[in-house]
Each structure stands twice: as structure tokens, then as C-alpha cells.
Amino acid sequence: MSHAQTITLYRPLLHAIAYNMVRCKQDAEDIVQDTFLKWLSVEQSRIQNTKAYLIRSVTNSCINHLNSLKKKKEAYLEDWSEMVNKWKDTDFLSPDLDAKLQAALSTIHHKLEPLERALYVLKEGFNVDYEALQETFGKKQEHCRQIISRARKKLNDEAVRLKAEMPDSSQFIDNFKKACDFGHVSHLIQEFKKEISDKK
């Protein structure tokens, strides 16, 4: 069987395996493509079972991909308060810092519901007390604690997959930066309230 025939035969199977593992169509396609490229670069006589080789290769690549995502997520979310304090004291013109900010906020945006996101960011990032959160969002303090606890669990849950990007993020990020730079948390709160209202 030719290389082209092998690729045509096994691509659907490998894509199904990759997608079931990474839950992202584009990532699955990239992993399958890389798997075939790797296979083509290996001396074919050394491969006794092509199907088993390809399945093992794509599975290992998916595991490596997921581990990489996990490490990135942990890096973005580790000690959120410390990260925000660092951003408060650092020039936002730094491309690297700005990229990390957007990645962290994107992770939070896509894993949390609007109210969870609002309470988590304000409490963990800006140390807004529970009394103020209760007054701002009309939720009892104990309920706020429960929502924040749930948010932390969601952020650590690998079953909750990240989306590729954070839509319409510019206004939110601008308000976040203002809150860090000038303490204008009110603008950020209004943004959160709008998101919560739009969700209803």
C-alpha cells in the first residue's frame, strides 16, 4: 500500500482518536498531520504494524499536547493575586506581559460563567471583600464564597476545554488594565454587570 493510500485509510481513525482526546478540531487536525509527517520520516522497514504505530504516535502526541496546555494554564493561573500585583507595578507596553495578561483572562473568560468570573477576578485579583461583593451583585456573602470556590474548581478542571480566543475582549482588557494602573475598579465592575445582564 502506498503512502497516499495509507494516509487516506487511517486519517479518519486518527482524527477521531485525536479529537476525542483534545476536543478541539484544529488541534486534532494538526496532531494528525504531524503524526503522518513523523511517520513519513521514519524508515518504513522498521515499522512492523503501521496502524498500531500511527495510533500510538497520535495518542502520545495528544497526551503531550494536553500536558503542555495544563502547564500553560497553571502558569497563567498560578497565584492570581501575585500576577495582578505584578501587572499593577509593570508597564503594560511589555508585549510579553500583555500576552500573558490576555492568555490568563482568556482562560478565565472561557471557563467561568459571567458571575463566577466577576466574583473570582474581583476577589482574587483586587481583594474586594465579601461585603462589597454582596452589595455590588446582590448575592449573600456565603453564596459569593461558594461561587468563588466553584470557580477555582472549574479553573483546575481539565474537562472544561479552552476556546481558541476571547471574543470582544478589548474593552474588558482595557478596563482590567485601568483597574490595575489607576484603581478604577468601578469600570471593571460595570463590565462584569453588563456581561451578567446579557447572559440572562
FIKOLZA-1660 file (N, C-alpha, C; in steps of 0.1 Angstrom, whole numbers, plus 5000, padded with zeros to 4 digits):
% residues 200
   i   px   py   pz ch aa at
   1 5009 4988 5000  A  M  N
   1 5000 5000 5000  A  M CA
   1 5009 5012 5000  A  M  C
   2 5006 5022 4991  A  S  N
   2 5014 5034 4990  A  S CA
   2 5012 5043 5002  A  S  C
   3 5020 5053 5004  A  H  N
   3 5019 5063 5015  A  H CA
   3 5006 5070 5014  A  H  C
   4 5002 5074 5002  A  A  N
   4 4990 5082 5000  A  A CA
   4 4978 5073 5004  A  A  C
   5 4978 5061 5000  A  Q  N
   5 4967 5052 5004  A  Q CA
   5 4966 5049 5019  A  Q  C
   6 4978 5048 5025  A  T  N
   6 4978 5046 5040  A  T CA
   6 4972 5059 5047  A  T  C
   7 4976 5070 5042  A  I  N
   7 4971 5083 5048  A  I CA
   7 4956 5084 5047  A  I  C
   8 4951 5081 5034  A  T  N
   8 4937 5081 5032  A  T CA
   8 4929 5071 5040  A  T  C
   9 4935 5060 5042  A  L  N
   9 4929 5049 5050  A  L CA
   9 4928 5052 5065  A  L  C
  10 4939 5058 5071  A  Y  N
  10 4939 5059 5085  A  Y CA
  10 4936 5073 5090  A  Y  C
  11 4936 5083 5082  A  R  N
  11 4933 5097 5086  A  R CA
  11 4920 5098 5094  A  R  C
  12 4909 5093 5090  A  P  N
  12 4897 5094 5097  A  P CA
  12 4898 5088 5111  A  P  C
  13 4904 5076 5112  A  L  N
  13 4906 5070 5125  A  L CA
  13 4914 5078 5135  A  L  C
  14 4926 5083 5129  A  L  N
  14 4935 5091 5138  A  L CA
  14 4929 5104 5142  A  L  C
  15 4921 5110 5133  A  H  N
  15 4915 5123 5136  A  H CA
  15 4904 5120 5147  A  H  C
  16 4897 5109 5146  A  A  N
  16 4887 5106 5157  A  A CA
  16 4893 5104 5170  A  A  C
  17 4905 5097 5170  A  I  N
  17 4912 5095 5183  A  I CA
  17 4917 5108 5189  A  I  C
  18 4923 5116 5180  A  A  N
  18 4928 5129 5184  A  A CA
  18 4917 5138 5189  A  A  C
  19 4907 5139 5182  A  Y  N
  19 4896 5148 5186  A  Y CA
  19 4890 5144 5199  A  Y  C
  20 4888 5131 5201  A  N  N
  20 4882 5126 5214  A  N CA
  20 4891 5129 5226  A  N  C
  21 4904 5130 5223  A  M  N
  21 4913 5133 5234  A  M CA
  21 4915 5148 5237  A  M  C
  22 4916 5156 5226  A  V  N
  22 4919 5170 5228  A  V CA
  22 4907 5179 5227  A  V  C
  23 4896 5174 5221  A  R  N
  23 4883 5181 5220  A  R CA
  23 4884 5194 5213  A  R  C
  24 4893 5195 5203  A  C  N
  24 4894 5207 5195  A  C CA
  24 4898 5202 5181  A  C  C
  25 4889 5206 5171  A  K  N
  25 4891 5201 5157  A  K CA
  25 4904 5205 5151  A  K  C
  26 4908 5218 5153  A  Q  N
  26 4920 5223 5147  A  Q CA
  26 4932 5216 5153  A  Q  C
  27 4932 5215 5166  A  D  N
  27 4944 5209 5173  A  D CA
  27 4945 5194 5168  A  D  C
  28 4933 5187 5167  A  A  N
  28 4933 5173 5163  A  A CA
  28 4939 5172 5149  A  A  C
  29 4935 5181 5140  A  E  N
  29 4940 5180 5126  A  E CA
  29 4955 5183 5126  A  E  C
  30 4960 5192 5134  A  D  N
  30 4974 5195 5134  A  D CA
  30 4982 5183 5139  A  D  C
  31 4977 5177 5150  A  I  N
  31 4983 5165 5156  A  I CA
  31 4984 5153 5146  A  I  C
  32 4973 5151 5139  A  V  N
  32 4973 5140 5129  A  V CA
  32 4983 5143 5117  A  V  C
  33 4983 5156 5113  A  Q  N
  33 4992 5160 5102  A  Q CA
  33 5007 5157 5107  A  Q  C
  34 5010 5162 5119  A  D  N
  34 5023 5160 5125  A  D CA
  34 5027 5145 5126  A  D  C
  35 5017 5137 5129  A  T  N
  35 5019 5122 5131  A  T CA
  35 5023 5116 5117  A  T  C
  36 5016 5120 5107  A  F  N
  36 5019 5115 5094  A  F CA
  36 5033 5119 5089  A  F  C
  37 5036 5132 5092  A  L  N
  37 5049 5137 5088  A  L CA
  37 5060 5129 5095  A  L  C
  38 5058 5126 5108  A  K  N
  38 5068 5119 5115  A  K CA
  38 5069 5105 5110  A  K  C
  39 5058 5099 5106  A  W  N
  39 5057 5085 5101  A  W CA
  39 5065 5084 5088  A  W  C
  40 5063 5095 5079  A  L  N
  40 5070 5095 5066  A  L CA
  40 5085 5097 5067  A  L  C
  41 5089 5102 5079  A  S  N
  41 5104 5104 5081  A  S CA
  41 5111 5092 5086  A  S  C
  42 5103 5082 5091  A  V  N
  42 5109 5070 5097  A  V CA
  42 5111 5060 5086  A  V  C
  43 5122 5052 5088  A  E  N
  43 5125 5041 5078  A  E CA
  43 5113 5031 5080  A  E  C
  44 5106 5029 5069  A  Q  N
  44 5094 5021 5069  A  Q CA
  44 5096 5006 5073  A  Q  C
  45 5108 5001 5069  A  S  N
  45 5111 4987 5072  A  S CA
  45 5112 4985 5087  A  S  C
  46 5113 4995 5095  A  R  N
  46 5115 4994 5109  A  R CA
  46 5101 4993 5116  A  R  C
  47 5090 4996 5109  A  I  N
  47 5077 4996 5114  A  I CA
  47 5070 4983 5110  A  I  C
  48 5067 4975 5120  A  Q  N
  48 5061 4962 5118  A  Q CA
  48 5046 4963 5115  A  Q  C
  49 5039 4972 5123  A  N  N
  49 5025 4974 5122  A  N CA
  49 5022 4988 5120  A  N  C
  50 5019 4993 5108  A  T  N
  50 5017 5007 5105  A  T CA
  50 5005 5013 5113  A  T  C
  51 4994 5006 5113  A  K  N
  51 4982 5011 5120  A  K CA
  51 4985 5013 5135  A  K  C
  52 4991 5003 5142  A  A  N
  52 4995 5004 5156  A  A CA
  52 5004 5015 5158  A  A  C
  53 5014 5017 5149  A  Y  N
  53 5024 5027 5151  A  Y CA
  53 5017 5041 5150  A  Y  C
  54 5008 5043 5141  A  L  N
  54 5002 5056 5139  A  L CA
  54 4992 5059 5151  A  L  C
  55 4985 5049 5156  A  I  N
  55 4976 5051 5167  A  I CA
  55 4984 5055 5179  A  I  C
  56 4995 5047 5182  A  R  N
  56 5004 5050 5193  A  R CA
  56 5010 5064 5192  A  R  C
  57 5014 5068 5180  A  S  N
  57 5021 5081 5178  A  S CA
  57 5011 5092 5181  A  S  C
  58 4999 5091 5175  A  V  N
  58 4989 5102 5177  A  V CA
  58 4984 5103 5191  A  V  C
  59 4983 5091 5198  A  T  N
  59 4979 5091 5212  A  T CA
  59 4990 5098 5221  A  T  C
  60 5002 5095 5218  A  N  N
  60 5013 5101 5226  A  N CA
  60 5014 5116 5223  A  N  C
  61 5011 5120 5211  A  S  N
  61 5011 5134 5207  A  S CA
  61 5000 5142 5214  A  S  C
  62 4989 5135 5215  A  C  N
  62 4977 5141 5222  A  C CA
  62 4980 5143 5237  A  C  C
  63 4986 5133 5243  A  I  N
  63 4990 5134 5257  A  I CA
  63 5000 5145 5259  A  I  C
  64 5010 5146 5251  A  N  N
  64 5019 5157 5252  A  N CA
  64 5013 5171 5250  A  N  C
  65 5003 5171 5241  A  H  N
  65 4996 5184 5239  A  H CA
  65 4988 5188 5251  A  H  C
  66 4981 5178 5257  A  L  N
  66 4973 5181 5269  A  L CA
  66 4981 5185 5280  A  L  C
  67 4993 5179 5282  A  N  N
  67 5002 5182 5293  A  N CA
  67 5007 5196 5291  A  N  C
  68 5010 5200 5278  A  S  N
  68 5015 5213 5275  A  S CA
  68 5004 5224 5279  A  S  C
  69 4992 5221 5275  A  L  N
  69 4981 5230 5278  A  L CA
  69 4979 5232 5293  A  L  C
  70 4981 5221 5301  A  K  N
  70 4979 5221 5315  A  K CA
  70 4990 5229 5321  A  K  C
  71 5002 5228 5317  A  K  N
  71 5013 5236 5322  A  K CA
  71 5011 5251 5319  A  K  C
  72 5007 5254 5307  A  K  N
  72 5004 5268 5304  A  K CA
  72 4993 5274 5312  A  K  C
  73 4983 5266 5314  A  K  N
  73 4971 5270 5323  A  K CA
  73 4976 5273 5337  A  K  C
  74 4984 5264 5342  A  E  N
  74 4989 5265 5356  A  E CA
  74 4998 5278 5357  A  E  C
  75 5005 5280 5347  A  A  N
  75 5014 5292 5347  A  A CA
  75 5006 5305 5346  A  A  C
  76 4995 5305 5339  A  Y  N
  76 4987 5317 5338  A  Y CA
  76 4979 5319 5350  A  Y  C
  77 4975 5308 5357  A  L  N
  77 4965 5310 5368  A  L CA
  77 4972 5309 5382  A  L  C
  78 4984 5305 5382  A  E  N
  78 4991 5303 5395  A  E CA
  78 4992 5316 5402  A  E  C
  79 4987 5316 5414  A  D  N
  79 4988 5328 5423  A  D CA
  79 4983 5340 5416  A  D  C
  80 4970 5340 5413  A  W  N
  80 4964 5351 5405  A  W CA
  80 4966 5365 5412  A  W  C
  81 4965 5366 5425  A  S  N
  81 4968 5379 5431  A  S CA
  81 4982 5384 5429  A  S  C
  82 4991 5375 5429  A  E  N
  82 5005 5379 5427  A  E CA
  82 5007 5384 5413  A  E  C
  83 5001 5377 5404  A  M  N
  83 5002 5382 5390  A  M CA
  83 4996 5395 5388  A  M  C
  84 4984 5398 5394  A  V  N
  84 4978 5411 5392  A  V CA
  84 4986 5422 5398  A  V  C
  85 4992 5419 5410  A  N  N
  85 5001 5429 5417  A  N CA
  85 5013 5432 5408  A  N  C
  86 5018 5422 5401  A  K  N
  86 5029 5424 5392  A  K CA
  86 5025 5433 5381  A  K  C
  87 5013 5430 5375  A  W  N
  87 5009 5438 5364  A  W CA
  87 5006 5453 5369  A  W  C
  88 5002 5455 5381  A  K  N
  88 5000 5468 5386  A  K CA
  88 5012 5476 5386  A  K  C
  89 5024 5469 5389  A  D  N
  89 5036 5476 5390  A  D CA
  89 5045 5476 5378  A  D  C
  90 5039 5471 5367  A  T  N
  90 5047 5469 5355  A  T CA
  90 5041 5476 5343  A  T  C
  91 5049 5481 5334  A  D  N
  91 5045 5488 5322  A  D CA
  91 5038 5478 5313  A  D  C
  92 5025 5481 5310  A  F  N
  92 5017 5473 5301  A  F CA
  92 5022 5473 5287  A  F  C
  93 5031 5481 5283  A  L  N
  93 5036 5482 5270  A  L CA
  93 5045 5469 5267  A  L  C
  94 5048 5462 5277  A  S  N
  94 5056 5450 5275  A  S CA
  94 5048 5440 5267  A  S  C
  95 5052 5436 5255  A  P  N
  95 5045 5426 5247  A  P CA
  95 5043 5413 5254  A  P  C
  96 5053 5408 5261  A  D  N
  96 5053 5395 5268  A  D CA
  96 5043 5396 5279  A  D  C
  97 5043 5406 5287  A  L  N
  97 5033 5408 5298  A  L CA
  97 5019 5409 5293  A  L  C
  98 5018 5417 5282  A  D  N
  98 5004 5419 5277  A  D CA
  98 4999 5405 5271  A  D  C
  99 5007 5397 5265  A  A  N
  99 5003 5384 5260  A  A CA
  99 4999 5375 5272  A  A  C
 100 5006 5375 5283  A  K  N
 100 5003 5367 5294  A  K CA
 100 4990 5372 5300  A  K  C
 101 4988 5385 5301  A  L  N
 101 4975 5390 5306  A  L CA
 101 4964 5385 5298  A  L  C
 102 4965 5386 5285  A  Q  N
 102 4954 5382 5276  A  Q CA
 102 4951 5367 5277  A  Q  C
 103 4962 5359 5278  A  A  N
 103 4960 5345 5279  A  A CA
 103 4953 5341 5292  A  A  C
 104 4957 5347 5303  A  A  N
 104 4951 5344 5316  A  A CA
 104 4937 5348 5316  A  A  C
 105 4933 5360 5311  A  L  N
 105 4920 5365 5311  A  L CA
 105 4911 5356 5301  A  L  C
 106 4917 5352 5291  A  S  N
 106 4910 5343 5281  A  S CA
 106 4906 5330 5288  A  S  C
 107 4916 5324 5296  A  T  N
 107 4913 5312 5303  A  T CA
 107 4902 5314 5312  A  T  C
 108 4902 5324 5320  A  I  N
 108 4891 5327 5330  A  I CA
 108 4878 5330 5323  A  I  C
 109 4879 5337 5311  A  H  N
 109 4867 5341 5304  A  H CA
 109 4860 5328 5299  A  H  C
 110 4867 5319 5294  A  H  N
 110 4861 5307 5287  A  H CA
 110 4858 5296 5297  A  H  C
 111 4863 5296 5309  A  K  N
 111 4860 5285 5318  A  K CA
 111 4849 5289 5329  A  K  C
 112 4847 5302 5330  A  L  N
 112 4838 5306 5340  A  L CA
 112 4825 5314 5334  A  L  C
 113 4814 5312 5341  A  E  N
 113 4802 5320 5338  A  E CA
 113 4804 5334 5342  A  E  C
 114 4797 5344 5337  A  P  N
 114 4799 5358 5340  A  P CA
 114 4799 5361 5355  A  P  C
 115 4790 5356 5363  A  L  N
 115 4790 5359 5377  A  L CA
 115 4802 5353 5384  A  L  C
 116 4805 5341 5380  A  E  N
 116 4817 5334 5386  A  E CA
 116 4830 5342 5382  A  E  C
 117 4831 5346 5370  A  R  N
 117 4842 5354 5365  A  R CA
 117 4844 5367 5373  A  R  C
 118 4832 5374 5375  A  A  N
 118 4832 5387 5382  A  A CA
 118 4837 5385 5396  A  A  C
 119 4831 5376 5403  A  L  N
 119 4835 5374 5417  A  L CA
 119 4849 5369 5419  A  L  C
 120 4853 5360 5410  A  Y  N
 120 4867 5355 5411  A  Y CA
 120 4877 5365 5409  A  Y  C
 121 4876 5373 5398  A  V  N
 121 4886 5383 5394  A  V CA
 121 4886 5394 5405  A  V  C
 122 4875 5399 5410  A  L  N
 122 4875 5410 5419  A  L CA
 122 4880 5405 5433  A  L  C
 123 4877 5393 5437  A  K  N
 123 4882 5388 5450  A  K CA
 123 4896 5384 5449  A  K  C
 124 4900 5376 5439  A  E  N
 124 4914 5371 5439  A  E CA
 124 4923 5381 5433  A  E  C
 125 4919 5389 5424  A  G  N
 125 4928 5399 5418  A  G CA
 125 4929 5412 5425  A  G  C
 126 4918 5417 5430  A  F  N
 126 4918 5430 5436  A  F CA
 126 4914 5430 5451  A  F  C
 127 4912 5418 5457  A  N  N
 127 4909 5417 5471  A  N CA
 127 4897 5424 5476  A  N  C
 128 4887 5425 5467  A  V  N
 128 4874 5431 5471  A  V CA
 128 4868 5422 5482  A  V  C
 129 4864 5428 5493  A  D  N
 129 4858 5420 5504  A  D CA
 129 4844 5415 5501  A  D  C
 130 4840 5405 5508  A  Y  N
 130 4827 5398 5506  A  Y CA
 130 4815 5407 5508  A  Y  C
 131 4817 5417 5517  A  E  N
 131 4806 5426 5520  A  E CA
 131 4804 5435 5507  A  E  C
 132 4815 5439 5501  A  A  N
 132 4813 5448 5489  A  A CA
 132 4808 5440 5478  A  A  C
 133 4812 5427 5477  A  L  N
 133 4807 5418 5466  A  L CA
 133 4792 5416 5468  A  L  C
 134 4788 5414 5480  A  Q  N
 134 4774 5412 5483  A  Q CA
 134 4765 5424 5479  A  Q  C
 135 4770 5436 5482  A  E  N
 135 4763 5448 5479  A  E CA
 135 4763 5451 5464  A  E  C
 136 4774 5448 5457  A  T  N
 136 4775 5450 5443  A  T CA
 136 4767 5441 5435  A  T  C
 137 4767 5428 5438  A  F  N
 137 4760 5418 5429  A  F CA
 137 4747 5413 5435  A  F  C
 138 4744 5417 5447  A  G  N
 138 4731 5413 5453  A  G CA
 138 4731 5398 5457  A  G  C
 139 4743 5393 5460  A  K  N
 139 4744 5379 5465  A  K CA
 139 4749 5378 5479  A  K  C
 140 4743 5370 5487  A  K  N
 140 4748 5369 5501  A  K CA
 140 4763 5364 5501  A  K  C
 141 4769 5369 5512  A  Q  N
 141 4784 5366 5513  A  Q CA
 141 4787 5352 5512  A  Q  C
 142 4779 5343 5519  A  E  N
 142 4782 5329 5518  A  E CA
 142 4780 5323 5504  A  E  C
 143 4770 5329 5497  A  H  N
 143 4768 5325 5483  A  H CA
 143 4780 5329 5474  A  H  C
 144 4785 5341 5477  A  C  N
 144 4797 5346 5470  A  C CA
 144 4809 5336 5472  A  C  C
 145 4811 5332 5484  A  R  N
 145 4822 5323 5488  A  R CA
 145 4820 5310 5480  A  R  C
 146 4808 5305 5479  A  Q  N
 146 4805 5292 5472  A  Q CA
 146 4808 5294 5457  A  Q  C
 147 4804 5305 5452  A  I  N
 147 4806 5307 5437  A  I CA
 147 4821 5308 5434  A  I  C
 148 4828 5315 5443  A  I  N
 148 4843 5316 5440  A  I CA
 148 4850 5303 5442  A  I  C
 149 4845 5295 5452  A  S  N
 149 4851 5281 5453  A  S CA
 149 4848 5273 5441  A  S  C
 150 4836 5274 5435  A  R  N
 150 4832 5267 5423  A  R CA
 150 4841 5271 5412  A  R  C
 151 4844 5284 5411  A  A  N
 151 4852 5290 5400  A  A CA
 151 4866 5284 5401  A  A  C
 152 4872 5283 5413  A  R  N
 152 4885 5277 5414  A  R CA
 152 4885 5263 5409  A  R  C
 153 4875 5255 5412  A  K  N
 153 4875 5241 5408  A  K CA
 153 4874 5241 5393  A  K  C
 154 4866 5249 5387  A  K  N
 154 4864 5249 5372  A  K CA
 154 4877 5253 5365  A  K  C
 155 4885 5262 5371  A  L  N
 155 4897 5266 5365  A  L CA
 155 4908 5255 5366  A  L  C
 156 4906 5246 5375  A  N  N
 156 4915 5234 5377  A  N CA
 156 4910 5222 5370  A  N  C
 157 4898 5222 5364  A  D  N
 157 4892 5211 5358  A  D CA
 157 4896 5209 5344  A  D  C
 158 4904 5199 5341  A  E  N
 158 4908 5196 5327  A  E CA
 158 4897 5193 5317  A  E  C
 159 4885 5189 5323  A  A  N
 159 4874 5185 5314  A  A CA
 159 4868 5197 5308  A  A  C
 160 4870 5209 5314  A  V  N
 160 4865 5222 5308  A  V CA
 160 4875 5227 5298  A  V  C
 161 4872 5226 5285  A  R  N
 161 4882 5229 5275  A  R CA
 161 4882 5244 5272  A  R  C
 162 4894 5249 5268  A  L  N
 162 4895 5263 5264  A  L CA
 162 4891 5265 5250  A  L  C
 163 4885 5276 5247  A  K  N
 163 4882 5280 5233  A  K CA
 163 4895 5287 5228  A  K  C
 164 4895 5289 5215  A  A  N
 164 4907 5295 5209  A  A CA
 164 4910 5309 5212  A  A  C
 165 4899 5317 5214  A  E  N
 165 4902 5331 5217  A  E CA
 165 4890 5337 5225  A  E  C
 166 4893 5349 5230  A  M  N
 166 4883 5356 5238  A  M CA
 166 4876 5367 5230  A  M  C
 167 4864 5365 5226  A  P  N
 167 4857 5374 5217  A  P CA
 167 4854 5387 5223  A  P  C
 168 4855 5398 5215  A  D  N
 168 4852 5412 5220  A  D CA
 168 4859 5415 5233  A  D  C
 169 4872 5412 5234  A  S  N
 169 4879 5413 5247  A  S CA
 169 4885 5427 5249  A  S  C
 170 4887 5435 5239  A  S  N
 170 4894 5447 5240  A  S CA
 170 4889 5456 5252  A  S  C
 171 4876 5458 5252  A  Q  N
 171 4870 5467 5263  A  Q CA
 171 4873 5461 5277  A  Q  C
 172 4871 5448 5278  A  F  N
 172 4873 5442 5291  A  F CA
 172 4888 5443 5295  A  F  C
 173 4897 5441 5286  A  I  N
 173 4911 5441 5289  A  I CA
 173 4915 5456 5293  A  I  C
 174 4910 5465 5285  A  D  N
 174 4912 5480 5288  A  D CA
 174 4908 5483 5303  A  D  C
 175 4896 5479 5306  A  N  N
 175 4890 5481 5320  A  N CA
 175 4899 5474 5330  A  N  C
 176 4903 5462 5327  A  F  N
 176 4912 5455 5336  A  F CA
 176 4925 5462 5339  A  F  C
 177 4931 5467 5328  A  K  N
 177 4943 5475 5329  A  K CA
 177 4941 5488 5338  A  K  C
 178 4930 5495 5335  A  K  N
 178 4927 5507 5343  A  K CA
 178 4926 5504 5358  A  K  C
 179 4920 5492 5360  A  A  N
 179 4918 5488 5375  A  A CA
 179 4932 5486 5381  A  A  C
 180 4941 5480 5373  A  C  N
 180 4954 5477 5378  A  C CA
 180 4962 5490 5379  A  C  C
 181 4962 5498 5369  A  D  N
 181 4970 5510 5368  A  D CA
 181 4965 5521 5378  A  D  C
 182 4952 5524 5378  A  F  N
 182 4947 5535 5385  A  F CA
 182 4937 5532 5396  A  F  C
 183 4934 5519 5398  A  G  N
 183 4925 5516 5408  A  G CA
 183 4910 5518 5404  A  G  C
 184 4907 5520 5391  A  H  N
 184 4894 5523 5387  A  H CA
 184 4886 5509 5385  A  H  C
 185 4883 5503 5397  A  V  N
 185 4876 5490 5396  A  V CA
 185 4862 5492 5392  A  V  C
 186 4856 5504 5394  A  S  N
 186 4842 5506 5390  A  S CA
 186 4840 5503 5375  A  S  C
 187 4849 5507 5367  A  H  N
 187 4847 5504 5352  A  H CA
 187 4847 5489 5350  A  H  C
 188 4855 5482 5357  A  L  N
 188 4856 5467 5356  A  L CA
 188 4843 5461 5361  A  L  C
 189 4838 5466 5372  A  I  N
 189 4825 5461 5378  A  I CA
 189 4813 5463 5368  A  I  C
 190 4813 5475 5362  A  Q  N
 190 4803 5478 5352  A  Q CA
 190 4803 5468 5340  A  Q  C
 191 4816 5465 5336  A  E  N
 191 4817 5455 5325  A  E CA
 191 4812 5441 5329  A  E  C
 192 4815 5437 5342  A  F  N
 192 4810 5425 5347  A  F CA
 192 4795 5425 5347  A  F  C
 193 4789 5435 5352  A  K  N
 193 4775 5436 5354  A  K CA
 193 4768 5435 5340  A  K  C
 194 4774 5441 5330  A  K  N
 194 4768 5441 5317  A  K CA
 194 4769 5426 5311  A  K  C
 195 4780 5419 5314  A  E  N
 195 4781 5406 5309  A  E CA
 195 4770 5397 5316  A  E  C
 196 4768 5399 5329  A  I  N
 196 4759 5391 5337  A  I CA
 196 4745 5394 5332  A  I  C
 197 4742 5407 5329  A  S  N
 197 4729 5411 5324  A  S CA
 197 4726 5405 5310  A  S  C
 198 4736 5405 5301  A  D  N
 198 4735 5400 5288  A  D CA
 198 4733 5385 5288  A  D  C
 199 4738 5378 5298  A  K  N
 199 4737 5363 5299  A  K CA
 199 4723 5359 5303  A  K  C
 200 4715 5368 5310  A  K  N
 200 4702 5364 5315  A  K CA
 200 4692 5363 5303  A  K  C
% end
